[in-house]
Amino acid sequence: MKKLSIILALVAIFTFGMNVQAQEEMDSVETVAEEVVDSAAEVTEAAEVPAEEMPAEEVPEEEASGHKILLEKFIEGGAGFMSLVLVCLIFGLAFCIERIISLSLASTNSSKLLEQVEENLSNGNVEGAKEVCKASRSPIASIMYQGLSRSKDGLDIVEKSVLAYGSVEMGRLERGLTWISLAIGLAPMLGFLGTVIGMIGAFDAIEAAGDISPTVVAGGIKVALLTTVFGLIVAIILQIFYNYIVSRIDSIVNDMEDASISFIDMLKKHKISA
């Protein structure tokens, strides 16, 4: 429940931020549009002046930034499917951030942890070893704590406990990956759906006009393809985060397996099981 609240809070923050930014950019676009209209009027008036009276100065053209172009294309794509693609991006990024934070907290120095546990076990201080494990939030420490809690039941029980609890910790590490995969697959699908519906609208416009006008066809097809472009961009961004998260999980799982083997050997060495 706590993690769900964190995810919902992240989604709300992202949505609020994007809405504010979109409003600011819309105001900026309207201002630029007004300036363009004024400039066009000045150019029209200048065209009526004889050529010999025209000034020879050249006005440098301002290059539009990539961010502004991206926002303009997003607006041109329509609010319907573009909003759904944006929701997929925010939803997927919220789970990615939550997983990255959780995996960062789950990472630990397994060698140092094993040394501290072995130091207590060598002195016969099982409770001290448990306290060392409880002080760490890593899954490796949780696995060793479960094994130490059953050390009096025999080494076979300890091995089964370590194996079973290792599967539980692996499931916790992979929590949320399904929703990230859903966002990765859903974003381009929504983009393709928007493209198909946009193409249908373009053909309807052609049918209504009764003529295949390049302007009608090009405008409708451009708007339709923009949803696919943004759907693929969202999928690419989330796929990069997904692969990074999976690599972190694989690294932690490998450490868990190595630490579990060393932990069992440690119990045999010090004859902790009775």
FIVEXGU-547440 format. One record per residue (C-alpha): residue number from 1; residue in three letters; x, y, z. Coordinates in steps of 0.02 Angstrom, whole numbers, always signed. Each point is the difference from the previous one (the first is absolute). Layout:
# FIVEXGU-547440
R / i / aa / px / py / pz
R / NUM / ALA / X / Y / Z
...
//
This chain:
# FIVEXGU-547440
R / i / aa / px / py / pz
R / 1 / MET / +0 / +0 / +0
R / 2 / LYS / +144 / +117 / +38
R / 3 / LYS / +83 / -30 / -168
R / 4 / LEU / -167 / +24 / -90
R / 5 / SER / -18 / +169 / +86
R / 6 / ILE / +176 / +47 / -55
R / 7 / ILE / -38 / -49 / -180
R / 8 / LEU / -164 / +98 / -2
R / 9 / ALA / +90 / +151 / +73
R / 10 / LEU / +134 / -10 / -135
R / 11 / VAL / -133 / -13 / -135
R / 12 / ALA / -91 / +153 / +71
R / 13 / ILE / +163 / +100 / +8
R / 14 / PHE / +46 / -45 / -179
R / 15 / THR / -176 / +39 / -63
R / 16 / PHE / -6 / +168 / +89
R / 17 / GLY / +173 / +46 / -62
R / 18 / MET / -39 / -46 / -179
R / 19 / ASN / -165 / +97 / +4
R / 20 / VAL / +86 / +156 / +67
R / 21 / GLN / +141 / -15 / -126
R / 22 / ALA / -122 / -30 / -142
R / 23 / GLN / -100 / +155 / +49
R / 24 / GLU / +157 / +105 / +5
R / 25 / GLU / +56 / -66 / -168
R / 26 / MET / -174 / +32 / -74
R / 27 / ASP / +11 / +181 / +58
R / 28 / SER / +172 / +11 / -77
R / 29 / VAL / -63 / -73 / -164
R / 30 / GLU / -145 / +125 / -3
R / 31 / THR / +122 / +143 / +29
R / 32 / VAL / +112 / -62 / -139
R / 33 / ALA / -152 / -15 / -114
R / 34 / GLU / -48 / +180 / +34
R / 35 / GLU / +178 / +56 / -37
R / 36 / VAL / -2 / -97 / -163
R / 37 / VAL / -163 / +84 / -51
R / 38 / ASP / +73 / +172 / +39
R / 39 / SER / +158 / -43 / -97
R / 40 / ALA / -104 / -57 / -148
R / 41 / ALA / -94 / +165 / +1
R / 42 / GLU / +164 / +95 / +3
R / 43 / VAL / +67 / -104 / -145
R / 44 / THR / -158 / +36 / -100
R / 45 / GLU / +18 / +186 / +29
R / 46 / ALA / +184 / -9 / -46
R / 47 / ALA / -44 / -89 / -162
R / 48 / GLU / -96 / +154 / -57
R / 49 / VAL / +155 / +110 / +17
R / 50 / PRO / +107 / +16 / -158
R / 51 / ALA / +151 / -112 / -9
R / 52 / GLU / +123 / +146 / +6
R / 53 / GLU / -72 / +56 / +167
R / 54 / MET / +14 / -172 / +81
R / 55 / PRO / +133 / -13 / +134
R / 56 / ALA / +142 / -121 / -36
R / 57 / GLU / +3 / -73 / +175
R / 58 / GLU / -34 / -184 / +24
R / 59 / VAL / -98 / -55 / +153
R / 60 / PRO / +70 / -163 / +73
R / 61 / GLU / -126 / -140 / +18
R / 62 / GLU / -22 / -72 / +174
R / 63 / GLU / +20 / -186 / +5
R / 64 / ALA / -137 / -87 / +97
R / 65 / SER / +61 / -110 / +142
R / 66 / GLY / -27 / -187 / -5
R / 67 / HIS / -110 / +7 / +155
R / 68 / LYS / -115 / +130 / -78
R / 69 / ILE / -12 / -98 / -162
R / 70 / LEU / -41 / -158 / +96
R / 71 / LEU / -139 / +89 / +95
R / 72 / GLU / -72 / +75 / -159
R / 73 / LYS / -4 / -171 / -83
R / 74 / PHE / -81 / -72 / +156
R / 75 / ILE / -138 / +130 / -11
R / 76 / GLU / -22 / -31 / -186
R / 77 / GLY / -26 / -185 / +32
R / 78 / GLY / -163 / +32 / +91
R / 79 / ALA / -51 / -7 / +182
R / 80 / GLY / -84 / -171 / -7
R / 81 / PHE / +132 / -132 / -31
R / 82 / MET / +145 / +115 / +43
R / 83 / SER / -68 / +16 / +177
R / 84 / LEU / -11 / -189 / +15
R / 85 / VAL / +180 / -18 / -57
R / 86 / LEU / +53 / +133 / +126
R / 87 / VAL / -92 / -94 / +139
R / 88 / CYS / +96 / -159 / -48
R / 89 / LEU / +164 / +97 / +14
R / 90 / ILE / -43 / +72 / +171
R / 91 / PHE / -67 / -167 / +63
R / 92 / GLY / +154 / -96 / -60
R / 93 / LEU / +124 / +128 / +67
R / 94 / ALA / -84 / -3 / +170
R / 95 / PHE / +28 / -188 / +15
R / 96 / CYS / +177 / +16 / -69
R / 97 / ILE / +46 / +131 / +131
R / 98 / GLU / -78 / -104 / +138
R / 99 / ARG / +98 / -155 / -55
R / 100 / ILE / +165 / +94 / -15
R / 101 / ILE / -19 / +71 / +176
R / 102 / SER / -47 / -170 / +72
R / 103 / LEU / +146 / -88 / -86
R / 104 / SER / +120 / +134 / +61
R / 105 / LEU / -57 / -32 / +178
R / 106 / ALA / +13 / -188 / -28
R / 107 / SER / +182 / +9 / -57
R / 108 / THR / +132 / -34 / +131
R / 109 / ASN / +180 / -55 / +23
R / 110 / SER / -29 / -188 / +15
R / 111 / SER / +182 / -37 / +43
R / 112 / LYS / -1 / +119 / +148
R / 113 / LEU / -166 / -70 / +59
R / 114 / LEU / +65 / -178 / -7
R / 115 / GLU / +155 / +50 / +97
R / 116 / GLN / -104 / +77 / +139
R / 117 / VAL / -113 / -153 / +9
R / 118 / GLU / +148 / -120 / +3
R / 119 / GLU / +85 / +102 / +135
R / 120 / ASN / -151 / -26 / +113
R / 121 / LEU / -21 / -183 / -46
R / 122 / SER / +183 / -36 / +36
R / 123 / ASN / -33 / +59 / +178
R / 124 / GLY / -159 / -104 / +10
R / 125 / ASN / -106 / +158 / +5
R / 126 / VAL / -148 / -47 / -110
R / 127 / GLU / -107 / +140 / +69
R / 128 / GLY / +134 / +126 / -43
R / 129 / ALA / +3 / -67 / -179
R / 130 / LYS / -189 / +21 / -7
R / 131 / GLU / +15 / +181 / +58
R / 132 / VAL / +127 / +34 / -138
R / 133 / CYS / -124 / -69 / -128
R / 134 / LYS / -145 / +98 / +73
R / 135 / ALA / +99 / +161 / -12
R / 136 / SER / +14 / -19 / -190
R / 137 / ARG / -145 / +26 / -121
R / 138 / SER / +76 / -106 / -138
R / 139 / PRO / -83 / -163 / -57
R / 140 / ILE / +163 / -92 / +36
R / 141 / ALA / -12 / +48 / +184
R / 142 / SER / -183 / -55 / +5
R / 143 / ILE / +45 / -170 / -72
R / 144 / MET / +139 / -27 / +126
R / 145 / TYR / -114 / +55 / +141
R / 146 / GLN / -128 / -131 / -49
R / 147 / GLY / +138 / -132 / -5
R / 148 / LEU / +67 / +49 / +171
R / 149 / SER / -176 / -4 / +73
R / 150 / ARG / -10 / -184 / -48
R / 151 / SER / +179 / -47 / +40
R / 152 / LYS / -56 / -114 / +144
R / 153 / ASP / -110 / -103 / -116
R / 154 / GLY / +145 / -73 / -97
R / 155 / LEU / +101 / +46 / -153
R / 156 / ASP / -125 / -76 / -122
R / 157 / ILE / -140 / +110 / +66
R / 158 / VAL / +114 / +151 / -10
R / 159 / GLU / +41 / -36 / -183
R / 160 / LYS / -184 / -20 / -44
R / 161 / SER / -42 / +160 / +92
R / 162 / VAL / +136 / +97 / -89
R / 163 / LEU / -56 / -67 / -169
R / 164 / ALA / -184 / +37 / +31
R / 165 / TYR / +28 / +174 / +70
R / 166 / GLY / +119 / +38 / -143
R / 167 / SER / -144 / -27 / -121
R / 168 / VAL / -108 / +116 / +103
R / 169 / GLU / +132 / +138 / -4
R / 170 / MET / +23 / -22 / -187
R / 171 / GLY / -187 / +26 / -23
R / 172 / ARG / +10 / +160 / +101
R / 173 / LEU / +142 / +64 / -107
R / 174 / GLU / -99 / -31 / -160
R / 175 / ARG / -158 / +83 / +67
R / 176 / GLY / -66 / +132 / -119
R / 177 / LEU / +91 / -62 / -155
R / 178 / THR / -163 / -65 / -72
R / 179 / TRP / -75 / +175 / +2
R / 180 / ILE / +154 / +74 / -82
R / 181 / SER / -12 / -133 / -136
R / 182 / LEU / -184 / +44 / -22
R / 183 / ALA / +43 / +184 / -27
R / 184 / ILE / +137 / -47 / -124
R / 185 / GLY / -120 / -106 / -102
R / 186 / LEU / -151 / +113 / +17
R / 187 / ALA / +79 / +165 / -53
R / 188 / PRO / +43 / -51 / -181
R / 189 / MET / -165 / -94 / -15
R / 190 / LEU / -95 / +158 / +45
R / 191 / GLY / +108 / +95 / -124
R / 192 / PHE / -40 / -124 / -139
R / 193 / LEU / -185 / +8 / +44
R / 194 / GLY / +5 / +189 / -9
R / 195 / THR / +86 / -12 / -169
R / 196 / VAL / -131 / -118 / -70
R / 197 / ILE / -143 / +109 / +62
R / 198 / GLY / +88 / +154 / -69
R / 199 / MET / +19 / -83 / -170
R / 200 / ILE / -184 / -40 / +0
R / 201 / GLY / -36 / +183 / +37
R / 202 / ALA / +114 / +52 / -144
R / 203 / PHE / -93 / -112 / -122
R / 204 / ASP / -165 / +68 / +65
R / 205 / ALA / +64 / +176 / -37
R / 206 / ILE / +48 / -54 / -176
R / 207 / GLU / -172 / -76 / -25
R / 208 / ALA / -84 / +159 / +62
R / 209 / ALA / +106 / +111 / -111
R / 210 / GLY / -28 / -110 / -151
R / 211 / ASP / +180 / +25 / -53
R / 212 / ILE / +170 / -68 / +51
R / 213 / SER / +76 / +164 / +54
R / 214 / PRO / +182 / -10 / +55
R / 215 / THR / -39 / +122 / +141
R / 216 / VAL / -142 / -105 / +69
R / 217 / VAL / +96 / -164 / -16
R / 218 / ALA / +167 / +64 / +70
R / 219 / GLY / -80 / +89 / +148
R / 220 / GLY / -104 / -150 / +53
R / 221 / ILE / +141 / -125 / -21
R / 222 / LYS / +124 / +110 / +96
R / 223 / VAL / -116 / +15 / +149
R / 224 / ALA / -32 / -188 / -5
R / 225 / LEU / +184 / -47 / -4
R / 226 / LEU / +45 / +114 / +146
R / 227 / THR / -89 / -117 / +122
R / 228 / THR / +108 / -144 / -58
R / 229 / VAL / +159 / +103 / +17
R / 230 / PHE / -38 / +51 / +179
R / 231 / GLY / -57 / -177 / +45
R / 232 / LEU / +167 / -68 / -60
R / 233 / ILE / +96 / +136 / +94
R / 234 / VAL / -88 / -45 / +162
R / 235 / ALA / +34 / -186 / -28
R / 236 / ILE / +185 / +33 / -32
R / 237 / ILE / +19 / +105 / +158
R / 238 / LEU / -87 / -128 / +110
R / 239 / GLN / +95 / -145 / -81
R / 240 / ILE / +166 / +80 / +48
R / 241 / PHE / -57 / +16 / +181
R / 242 / TYR / -70 / -177 / -2
R / 243 / ASN / +164 / -76 / -60
R / 244 / TYR / +97 / +98 / +131
R / 245 / ILE / -117 / -63 / +137
R / 246 / VAL / +13 / -180 / -60
R / 247 / SER / +190 / +11 / +0
R / 248 / ARG / -2 / +65 / +179
R / 249 / ILE / -116 / -142 / +53
R / 250 / ASP / +113 / -129 / -83
R / 251 / SER / +150 / +71 / +92
R / 252 / ILE / -89 / -6 / +169
R / 253 / VAL / -62 / -177 / -33
R / 254 / ASN / +176 / -59 / -41
R / 255 / ASP / +62 / +76 / +163
R / 256 / MET / -142 / -86 / +92
R / 257 / GLU / +47 / -170 / -71
R / 258 / ASP / +185 / +21 / +38
R / 259 / ALA / -35 / +64 / +175
R / 260 / SER / -121 / -144 / +34
R / 261 / ILE / +131 / -129 / -47
R / 262 / SER / +130 / +86 / +108
R / 263 / PHE / -125 / +10 / +143
R / 264 / ILE / -37 / -187 / -4
R / 265 / ASP / +186 / -39 / -5
R / 266 / MET / +23 / +118 / +148
R / 267 / LEU / -130 / -95 / +102
R / 268 / LYS / +85 / -165 / -39
R / 269 / LYS / +170 / +71 / +45
R / 270 / HIS / -53 / +64 / +170
R / 271 / LYS / -122 / -144 / +31
R / 272 / ILE / -141 / +117 / +45
R / 273 / SER / -139 / -124 / -40
R / 274 / ALA / -40 / -116 / +140
//
